């Protein structure tokens, strides 16, 4: 039984190696032209780039609303009246 396992291993190992190498469809020129196809920037994939853009746009729009509120003096009531304002 043990000898049979060794024979099967010795016969199947070279076949598996040849089949494994021949089934690889990626060519060397494809790897050289784009070695990191999943990366969109130097260190980020496409979903990470989209998440960062969404977070930045959200923060910028909220900051713009706050800036406009201060520019049009909507951030607090006028202090020109005779009565003090209490919150």
Biopython code that builds the backbone (N, CA, C, O; Angstrom):
import numpy as np
from Bio.PDB.StructureBuilder import StructureBuilder

atoms = [
    (1, "UNK", "N", (0.817, -1.193, 0.000)),
    (1, "UNK", "CA", (0.000, 0.000, 0.000)),
    (1, "UNK", "C", (0.863, 1.261, 0.000)),
    (1, "UNK", "O", (0.585, 2.224, -0.715)),
    (2, "UNK", "N", (1.896, 1.231, 0.803)),
    (2, "UNK", "CA", (2.766, 2.393, 0.921)),
    (2, "UNK", "C", (3.538, 2.624, -0.383)),
    (2, "UNK", "O", (3.732, 3.761, -0.812)),
    (3, "UNK", "N", (3.967, 1.537, -0.996)),
    (3, "UNK", "CA", (4.714, 1.647, -2.241)),
    (3, "UNK", "C", (3.822, 2.191, -3.356)),
    (3, "UNK", "O", (4.278, 2.947, -4.213)),
    (4, "UNK", "N", (2.560, 1.802, -3.336)),
    (4, "UNK", "CA", (1.622, 2.275, -4.348)),
    (4, "UNK", "C", (1.429, 3.793, -4.227)),
    (4, "UNK", "O", (1.362, 4.480, -5.246)),
    (5, "UNK", "N", (1.339, 4.320, -3.021)),
    (5, "UNK", "CA", (1.187, 5.761, -2.806)),
    (5, "UNK", "C", (2.401, 6.522, -3.338)),
    (5, "UNK", "O", (2.264, 7.605, -3.907)),
    (6, "UNK", "N", (3.579, 5.951, -3.149)),
    (6, "UNK", "CA", (4.791, 6.596, -3.632)),
    (6, "UNK", "C", (4.794, 6.625, -5.158)),
    (6, "UNK", "O", (5.167, 7.635, -5.754)),
    (7, "UNK", "N", (4.387, 5.542, -5.789)),
    (7, "UNK", "CA", (4.347, 5.471, -7.243)),
    (7, "UNK", "C", (3.334, 6.469, -7.787)),
    (7, "UNK", "O", (3.618, 7.169, -8.759)),
    (8, "UNK", "N", (2.160, 6.543, -7.175)),
    (8, "UNK", "CA", (1.129, 7.490, -7.621)),
    (8, "UNK", "C", (1.634, 8.915, -7.473)),
    (8, "UNK", "O", (1.399, 9.746, -8.351)),
    (9, "UNK", "N", (2.308, 9.206, -6.402)),
    (9, "UNK", "CA", (2.843, 10.548, -6.180)),
    (9, "UNK", "C", (3.913, 10.884, -7.208)),
    (9, "UNK", "O", (3.930, 11.989, -7.749)),
    (10, "UNK", "N", (4.799, 9.946, -7.479)),
    (10, "UNK", "CA", (5.867, 10.193, -8.439)),
    (10, "UNK", "C", (5.334, 10.383, -9.863)),
    (10, "UNK", "O", (5.916, 11.130, -10.649)),
    (11, "UNK", "N", (4.240, 9.715, -10.189)),
    (11, "UNK", "CA", (3.665, 9.847, -11.527)),
    (11, "UNK", "C", (2.822, 11.111, -11.639)),
    (11, "UNK", "O", (2.867, 11.792, -12.664)),
    (12, "UNK", "N", (2.057, 11.434, -10.607)),
    (12, "UNK", "CA", (1.126, 12.560, -10.696)),
    (12, "UNK", "C", (1.796, 13.915, -10.461)),
    (12, "UNK", "O", (1.291, 14.926, -10.949)),
    (13, "UNK", "N", (2.891, 13.972, -9.749)),
    (13, "UNK", "CA", (3.537, 15.258, -9.455)),
    (13, "UNK", "C", (4.033, 15.954, -10.718)),
    (13, "UNK", "O", (3.744, 17.140, -10.882)),
    (14, "UNK", "N", (4.761, 15.297, -11.621)),
    (14, "UNK", "CA", (5.186, 15.991, -12.843)),
    (14, "UNK", "C", (4.008, 16.413, -13.726)),
    (14, "UNK", "O", (4.059, 17.464, -14.364)),
    (15, "UNK", "N", (2.960, 15.610, -13.765)),
    (15, "UNK", "CA", (1.780, 15.969, -14.558)),
    (15, "UNK", "C", (1.128, 17.219, -13.975)),
    (15, "UNK", "O", (0.721, 18.108, -14.722)),
    (16, "UNK", "N", (1.025, 17.295, -12.666)),
    (16, "UNK", "CA", (0.423, 18.467, -12.025)),
    (16, "UNK", "C", (1.259, 19.714, -12.260)),
    (16, "UNK", "O", (0.716, 20.799, -12.467)),
    (17, "UNK", "N", (2.573, 19.566, -12.229)),
    (17, "UNK", "CA", (3.432, 20.728, -12.475)),
    (17, "UNK", "C", (3.295, 21.235, -13.905)),
    (17, "UNK", "O", (3.211, 22.443, -14.129)),
    (18, "UNK", "N", (3.273, 20.335, -14.860)),
    (18, "UNK", "CA", (3.151, 20.732, -16.255)),
    (18, "UNK", "C", (1.778, 21.335, -16.510)),
    (18, "UNK", "O", (1.662, 22.347, -17.201)),
    (19, "UNK", "N", (0.748, 20.727, -15.963)),
    (19, "UNK", "CA", (-0.605, 21.243, -16.159)),
    (19, "UNK", "C", (-0.767, 22.603, -15.479)),
    (19, "UNK", "O", (-1.450, 23.481, -16.006)),
    (20, "UNK", "N", (-0.147, 22.779, -14.324)),
    (20, "UNK", "CA", (-0.236, 24.055, -13.623)),
    (20, "UNK", "C", (0.448, 25.168, -14.378)),
    (20, "UNK", "O", (-0.052, 26.293, -14.398)),
    (21, "UNK", "N", (1.556, 24.891, -14.987)),
    (21, "UNK", "CA", (2.284, 25.909, -15.732)),
    (21, "UNK", "C", (1.612, 26.233, -17.051)),
    (21, "UNK", "O", (1.616, 27.386, -17.481)),
    (22, "UNK", "N", (1.037, 25.236, -17.695)),
    (22, "UNK", "CA", (0.444, 25.482, -19.001)),
    (22, "UNK", "C", (-0.927, 26.135, -18.894)),
    (22, "UNK", "O", (-1.389, 26.726, -19.870)),
    (23, "UNK", "N", (-1.594, 26.053, -17.750)),
    (23, "UNK", "CA", (-2.921, 26.646, -17.623)),
    (23, "UNK", "C", (-2.853, 28.120, -17.256)),
    (23, "UNK", "O", (-3.890, 28.781, -17.203)),
    (24, "UNK", "N", (-1.678, 28.648, -17.006)),
    (24, "UNK", "CA", (-1.528, 30.059, -16.658)),
    (24, "UNK", "C", (-1.714, 30.890, -17.919)),
    (24, "UNK", "O", (-0.920, 30.790, -18.854)),
    (25, "UNK", "N", (-2.766, 31.714, -17.947)),
    (25, "UNK", "CA", (-3.082, 32.477, -19.154)),
    (25, "UNK", "C", (-2.482, 33.880, -19.142)),
    (25, "UNK", "O", (-2.602, 34.598, -20.135)),
    (26, "UNK", "N", (-1.847, 34.288, -18.058)),
    (26, "UNK", "CA", (-1.249, 35.615, -17.984)),
    (26, "UNK", "C", (0.136, 35.577, -18.600)),
    (26, "UNK", "O", (0.987, 34.779, -18.207)),
    (27, "UNK", "N", (0.348, 36.448, -19.567)),
    (27, "UNK", "CA", (1.646, 36.474, -20.226)),
    (27, "UNK", "C", (2.588, 37.432, -19.505)),
    (27, "UNK", "O", (2.152, 38.289, -18.737)),
    (28, "UNK", "N", (3.853, 37.279, -19.757)),
    (28, "UNK", "CA", (4.859, 38.134, -19.119)),
    (28, "UNK", "C", (4.721, 39.570, -19.583)),
    (28, "UNK", "O", (4.946, 40.489, -18.797)),
    (29, "UNK", "N", (4.358, 39.789, -20.837)),
    (29, "UNK", "CA", (4.201, 41.164, -21.322)),
    (29, "UNK", "C", (3.002, 41.848, -20.679)),
    (29, "UNK", "O", (3.031, 43.058, -20.453)),
    (30, "UNK", "N", (1.946, 41.088, -20.380)),
    (30, "UNK", "CA", (0.788, 41.677, -19.696)),
    (30, "UNK", "C", (1.153, 42.090, -18.275)),
    (30, "UNK", "O", (0.683, 43.116, -17.784)),
    (31, "UNK", "N", (1.981, 41.299, -17.621)),
    (31, "UNK", "CA", (2.417, 41.640, -16.267)),
    (31, "UNK", "C", (3.341, 42.845, -16.297)),
    (31, "UNK", "O", (3.245, 43.718, -15.435)),
    (32, "UNK", "N", (4.238, 42.906, -17.278)),
    (32, "UNK", "CA", (5.146, 44.047, -17.378)),
    (32, "UNK", "C", (4.419, 45.337, -17.715)),
    (32, "UNK", "O", (4.818, 46.403, -17.246)),
    (33, "UNK", "N", (3.369, 45.268, -18.510)),
    (33, "UNK", "CA", (2.650, 46.484, -18.895)),
    (33, "UNK", "C", (1.841, 47.055, -17.742)),
    (33, "UNK", "O", (1.680, 48.273, -17.660)),
    (34, "UNK", "N", (1.325, 46.211, -16.843)),
    (34, "UNK", "CA", (0.563, 46.686, -15.694)),
    (34, "UNK", "C", (0.748, 45.704, -14.541)),
    (34, "UNK", "O", (-0.060, 44.789, -14.387)),
    (35, "UNK", "N", (1.791, 45.872, -13.729)),
    (35, "UNK", "CA", (2.057, 44.903, -12.669)),
    (35, "UNK", "C", (1.052, 44.945, -11.519)),
    (35, "UNK", "O", (0.931, 43.971, -10.777)),
    (36, "UNK", "N", (0.341, 46.040, -11.360)),
    (36, "UNK", "CA", (-0.666, 46.135, -10.296)),
    (36, "UNK", "C", (-1.989, 46.605, -10.891)),
    (36, "UNK", "O", (-2.347, 47.773, -10.742)),
    (37, "UNK", "N", (-2.712, 45.728, -11.555)),
    (37, "UNK", "CA", (-3.935, 46.154, -12.236)),
    (37, "UNK", "C", (-5.053, 46.548, -11.281)),
    (37, "UNK", "O", (-5.953, 47.292, -11.671)),
    (38, "UNK", "N", (-5.021, 46.075, -10.050)),
    (38, "UNK", "CA", (-6.099, 46.390, -9.119)),
    (38, "UNK", "C", (-5.934, 47.753, -8.464)),
    (38, "UNK", "O", (-6.883, 48.244, -7.853)),
    (39, "UNK", "N", (-4.766, 48.385, -8.565)),
    (39, "UNK", "CA", (-4.542, 49.684, -7.933)),
    (39, "UNK", "C", (-4.874, 50.812, -8.893)),
    (39, "UNK", "O", (-4.513, 50.778, -10.070)),
    (40, "UNK", "N", (-5.578, 51.824, -8.360)),
    (40, "UNK", "CA", (-5.902, 52.998, -9.174)),
    (40, "UNK", "C", (-4.904, 54.119, -8.933)),
    (40, "UNK", "O", (-4.542, 54.849, -9.856)),
    (41, "UNK", "N", (-4.462, 54.253, -7.688)),
    (41, "UNK", "CA", (-3.415, 55.220, -7.362)),
    (41, "UNK", "C", (-2.197, 54.436, -6.910)),
    (41, "UNK", "O", (-2.117, 53.228, -7.133)),
    (42, "UNK", "N", (-1.252, 55.110, -6.281)),
    (42, "UNK", "CA", (-0.036, 54.421, -5.851)),
    (42, "UNK", "C", (-0.343, 53.364, -4.787)),
    (42, "UNK", "O", (0.275, 52.300, -4.772)),
    (43, "UNK", "N", (-1.300, 53.656, -3.899)),
    (43, "UNK", "CA", (-1.530, 52.733, -2.790)),
    (43, "UNK", "C", (-2.994, 52.401, -2.560)),
    (43, "UNK", "O", (-3.305, 51.745, -1.566)),
    (44, "UNK", "N", (-3.917, 52.821, -3.433)),
    (44, "UNK", "CA", (-5.337, 52.598, -3.185)),
    (44, "UNK", "C", (-6.014, 51.928, -4.375)),
    (44, "UNK", "O", (-5.698, 52.178, -5.539)),
    (45, "UNK", "N", (-6.970, 51.057, -4.019)),
    (45, "UNK", "CA", (-7.796, 50.429, -5.036)),
    (45, "UNK", "C", (-8.960, 51.359, -5.376)),
    (45, "UNK", "O", (-9.160, 52.375, -4.710)),
    (46, "UNK", "N", (-9.725, 51.015, -6.408)),
    (46, "UNK", "CA", (-10.818, 51.863, -6.867)),
    (46, "UNK", "C", (-11.877, 52.116, -5.785)),
    (46, "UNK", "O", (-12.305, 53.262, -5.648)),
    (47, "UNK", "N", (-12.327, 51.118, -5.008)),
    (47, "UNK", "CA", (-13.321, 51.415, -3.966)),
    (47, "UNK", "C", (-12.802, 52.380, -2.896)),
    (47, "UNK", "O", (-13.559, 53.209, -2.389)),
    (48, "UNK", "N", (-11.524, 52.275, -2.555)),
    (48, "UNK", "CA", (-10.961, 53.186, -1.556)),
    (48, "UNK", "C", (-10.899, 54.610, -2.083)),
    (48, "UNK", "O", (-11.136, 55.563, -1.340)),
    (49, "UNK", "N", (-10.579, 54.759, -3.369)),
    (49, "UNK", "CA", (-10.546, 56.093, -3.979)),
    (49, "UNK", "C", (-11.953, 56.687, -3.981)),
    (49, "UNK", "O", (-12.129, 57.859, -3.645)),
    (50, "UNK", "N", (-12.949, 55.896, -4.353)),
    (50, "UNK", "CA", (-14.332, 56.381, -4.366)),
    (50, "UNK", "C", (-14.802, 56.757, -2.964)),
    (50, "UNK", "O", (-15.507, 57.753, -2.800)),
    (51, "UNK", "N", (-14.426, 55.981, -1.955)),
    (51, "UNK", "CA", (-14.801, 56.309, -0.575)),
    (51, "UNK", "C", (-14.173, 57.627, -0.139)),
    (51, "UNK", "O", (-14.841, 58.452, 0.485)),
    (52, "UNK", "N", (-12.915, 57.834, -0.455)),
    (52, "UNK", "CA", (-12.245, 59.086, -0.079)),
    (52, "UNK", "C", (-12.873, 60.285, -0.780)),
    (52, "UNK", "O", (-13.021, 61.345, -0.172)),
    (53, "UNK", "N", (-13.243, 60.132, -2.046)),
    (53, "UNK", "CA", (-13.888, 61.227, -2.773)),
    (53, "UNK", "C", (-15.247, 61.537, -2.156)),
    (53, "UNK", "O", (-15.600, 62.707, -2.005)),
    (54, "UNK", "N", (-16.014, 60.510, -1.798)),
    (54, "UNK", "CA", (-17.327, 60.723, -1.192)),
    (54, "UNK", "C", (-17.203, 61.427, 0.158)),
    (54, "UNK", "O", (-17.979, 62.335, 0.455)),
    (55, "UNK", "N", (-16.241, 61.019, 0.970)),
    (55, "UNK", "CA", (-16.043, 61.650, 2.277)),
    (55, "UNK", "C", (-15.612, 63.102, 2.104)),
    (55, "UNK", "O", (-16.085, 63.978, 2.829)),
    (56, "UNK", "N", (-14.730, 63.362, 1.163)),
    (56, "UNK", "CA", (-14.257, 64.726, 0.923)),
    (56, "UNK", "C", (-15.397, 65.620, 0.432)),
    (56, "UNK", "O", (-15.543, 66.748, 0.902)),
    (57, "UNK", "N", (-16.206, 65.122, -0.511)),
    (57, "UNK", "CA", (-17.328, 65.910, -1.005)),
    (57, "UNK", "C", (-18.347, 66.188, 0.094)),
    (57, "UNK", "O", (-18.895, 67.288, 0.164)),
    (58, "UNK", "N", (-18.604, 65.210, 0.945)),
    (58, "UNK", "CA", (-19.540, 65.397, 2.050)),
    (58, "UNK", "C", (-19.023, 66.464, 3.012)),
    (58, "UNK", "O", (-19.773, 67.354, 3.414)),
    (59, "UNK", "N", (-17.756, 66.379, 3.379)),
    (59, "UNK", "CA", (-17.171, 67.358, 4.301)),
    (59, "UNK", "C", (-17.164, 68.754, 3.690)),
    (59, "UNK", "O", (-17.468, 69.732, 4.373)),
    (60, "UNK", "N", (-16.820, 68.852, 2.415)),
    (60, "UNK", "CA", (-16.791, 70.155, 1.753)),
    (60, "UNK", "C", (-18.180, 70.779, 1.669)),
    (60, "UNK", "O", (-18.322, 71.985, 1.866)),
    (61, "UNK", "N", (-19.208, 69.978, 1.379)),
    (61, "UNK", "CA", (-20.559, 70.540, 1.278)),
    (61, "UNK", "C", (-21.072, 70.995, 2.643)),
    (61, "UNK", "O", (-21.735, 72.028, 2.738)),
    (62, "UNK", "N", (-20.775, 70.242, 3.694)),
    (62, "UNK", "CA", (-21.188, 70.678, 5.032)),
    (62, "UNK", "C", (-20.433, 71.927, 5.454)),
    (62, "UNK", "O", (-21.016, 72.812, 6.080)),
    (63, "UNK", "N", (-19.157, 72.019, 5.128)),
    (63, "UNK", "CA", (-18.370, 73.212, 5.451)),
    (63, "UNK", "C", (-18.867, 74.425, 4.667)),
    (63, "UNK", "O", (-18.901, 75.535, 5.198)),
    (64, "UNK", "N", (-19.250, 74.219, 3.413)),
    (64, "UNK", "CA", (-19.769, 75.314, 2.604)),
    (64, "UNK", "C", (-21.064, 75.859, 3.199)),
    (64, "UNK", "O", (-21.259, 77.073, 3.248)),
    (65, "UNK", "N", (-21.950, 74.969, 3.652)),
    (65, "UNK", "CA", (-23.199, 75.424, 4.279)),
    (65, "UNK", "C", (-22.913, 76.225, 5.541)),
    (65, "UNK", "O", (-23.557, 77.246, 5.782)),
    (66, "UNK", "N", (-21.972, 75.785, 6.335)),
    (66, "UNK", "CA", (-21.622, 76.520, 7.558)),
    (66, "UNK", "C", (-20.999, 77.869, 7.208)),
    (66, "UNK", "O", (-21.297, 78.869, 7.860)),
    (67, "UNK", "N", (-20.146, 77.913, 6.195)),
    (67, "UNK", "CA", (-19.524, 79.173, 5.775)),
    (67, "UNK", "C", (-20.567, 80.153, 5.246)),
    (67, "UNK", "O", (-20.502, 81.346, 5.545)),
    (68, "UNK", "N", (-21.530, 79.660, 4.462)),
    (68, "UNK", "CA", (-22.585, 80.539, 3.952)),
    (68, "UNK", "C", (-23.456, 81.068, 5.086)),
    (68, "UNK", "O", (-23.887, 82.220, 5.056)),
    (69, "UNK", "N", (-23.713, 80.235, 6.077)),
    (69, "UNK", "CA", (-24.481, 80.697, 7.233)),
    (69, "UNK", "C", (-23.778, 81.831, 7.961)),
    (69, "UNK", "O", (-24.422, 82.788, 8.392)),
    (70, "UNK", "N", (-22.463, 81.731, 8.100)),
    (70, "UNK", "CA", (-21.714, 82.816, 8.735)),
    (70, "UNK", "C", (-21.626, 84.041, 7.831)),
    (70, "UNK", "O", (-21.674, 85.168, 8.322)),
    (71, "UNK", "N", (-21.498, 83.844, 6.523)),
    (71, "UNK", "CA", (-21.379, 84.976, 5.602)),
    (71, "UNK", "C", (-22.674, 85.791, 5.549)),
    (71, "UNK", "O", (-22.633, 87.018, 5.459)),
    (72, "UNK", "N", (-23.827, 85.105, 5.604)),
    (72, "UNK", "CA", (-25.107, 85.812, 5.559)),
    (72, "UNK", "C", (-25.657, 86.105, 6.955)),
    (72, "UNK", "O", (-26.816, 86.493, 7.105)),
    (73, "UNK", "N", (-24.817, 85.917, 7.972)),
    (73, "UNK", "CA", (-25.153, 86.235, 9.362)),
    (73, "UNK", "C", (-26.347, 85.440, 9.893)),
    (73, "UNK", "O", (-27.144, 85.950, 10.680)),
    (74, "UNK", "N", (-26.459, 84.181, 9.452)),
    (74, "UNK", "CA", (-27.522, 83.307, 9.956)),
    (74, "UNK", "C", (-27.039, 82.424, 11.100)),
    (74, "UNK", "O", (-27.802, 81.596, 11.597)),
    (75, "UNK", "N", (-25.821, 82.579, 11.517)),
    (75, "UNK", "CA", (-25.282, 81.703, 12.552)),
    (75, "UNK", "C", (-25.664, 82.158, 13.965)),
    (75, "UNK", "O", (-25.583, 81.367, 14.905)),
    (76, "UNK", "N", (-26.076, 83.409, 14.125)),
    (76, "UNK", "CA", (-26.526, 83.896, 15.435)),
    (76, "UNK", "C", (-27.406, 85.128, 15.218)),
    (76, "UNK", "O", (-27.328, 85.769, 14.170)),
    (77, "UNK", "N", (-28.227, 85.454, 16.187)),
    (77, "UNK", "CA", (-29.102, 86.621, 16.033)),
    (77, "UNK", "C", (-28.319, 87.926, 16.129)),
    (77, "UNK", "O", (-27.179, 87.951, 16.593)),
    (78, "UNK", "N", (-28.941, 88.991, 15.691)),
    (78, "UNK", "CA", (-28.313, 90.297, 15.712)),
    (78, "UNK", "C", (-28.118, 90.773, 17.148)),
    (78, "UNK", "O", (-28.954, 90.524, 18.017)),
    (79, "UNK", "N", (-27.025, 91.447, 17.379)),
    (79, "UNK", "CA", (-26.753, 91.997, 18.709)),
    (79, "UNK", "C", (-27.069, 93.492, 18.762)),
    (79, "UNK", "O", (-26.691, 94.175, 19.714)),
    (80, "UNK", "N", (-27.755, 93.997, 17.747)),
    (80, "UNK", "CA", (-28.040, 95.418, 17.676)),
    (80, "UNK", "C", (-29.288, 95.817, 18.470)),
    (80, "UNK", "O", (-29.495, 97.001, 18.737)),
    (81, "UNK", "N", (-30.109, 94.856, 18.843)),
    (81, "UNK", "CA", (-31.329, 95.176, 19.570)),
    (81, "UNK", "C", (-31.068, 95.571, 21.011)),
    (81, "UNK", "O", (-29.983, 95.327, 21.539)),
    (82, "UNK", "N", (-32.060, 96.181, 21.649)),
    (82, "UNK", "CA", (-31.863, 96.629, 23.031)),
    (82, "UNK", "C", (-31.932, 95.510, 24.050)),
    (82, "UNK", "O", (-31.531, 95.693, 25.200)),
    (83, "UNK", "N", (-32.437, 94.352, 23.645)),
    (83, "UNK", "CA", (-32.613, 93.261, 24.606)),
    (83, "UNK", "C", (-31.530, 92.185, 24.381)),
    (83, "UNK", "O", (-31.202, 91.853, 23.242)),
    (84, "UNK", "N", (-30.997, 91.660, 25.460)),
    (84, "UNK", "CA", (-29.955, 90.623, 25.290)),
    (84, "UNK", "C", (-30.570, 89.318, 24.792)),
    (84, "UNK", "O", (-31.713, 88.979, 25.097)),
    (85, "UNK", "N", (-29.791, 88.629, 24.041)),
    (85, "UNK", "CA", (-30.242, 87.341, 23.515)),
    (85, "UNK", "C", (-29.737, 86.243, 24.429)),
    (85, "UNK", "O", (-28.547, 86.194, 24.741)),
    (86, "UNK", "N", (-30.620, 85.366, 24.860)),
    (86, "UNK", "CA", (-30.207, 84.231, 25.673)),
    (86, "UNK", "C", (-30.658, 82.950, 24.957)),
    (86, "UNK", "O", (-31.740, 82.893, 24.372)),
    (87, "UNK", "N", (-29.838, 81.972, 25.016)),
    (87, "UNK", "CA", (-30.163, 80.702, 24.377)),
    (87, "UNK", "C", (-30.847, 79.785, 25.329)),
    (87, "UNK", "O", (-31.197, 78.663, 24.962)),
]
sb = StructureBuilder()
sb.init_structure("model")
sb.init_model(0)
sb.init_chain("A")
sb.init_seg("    ")
for serial, (resi, resn, name, xyz) in enumerate(atoms, 1):
    if name == "N":
        sb.init_residue(resn, " ", resi, " ")
    sb.init_atom(name, np.array(xyz, "f"), 0.0, 1.0, " ", f" {name:<3s}", serial, name[0])
structure = sb.get_structure()
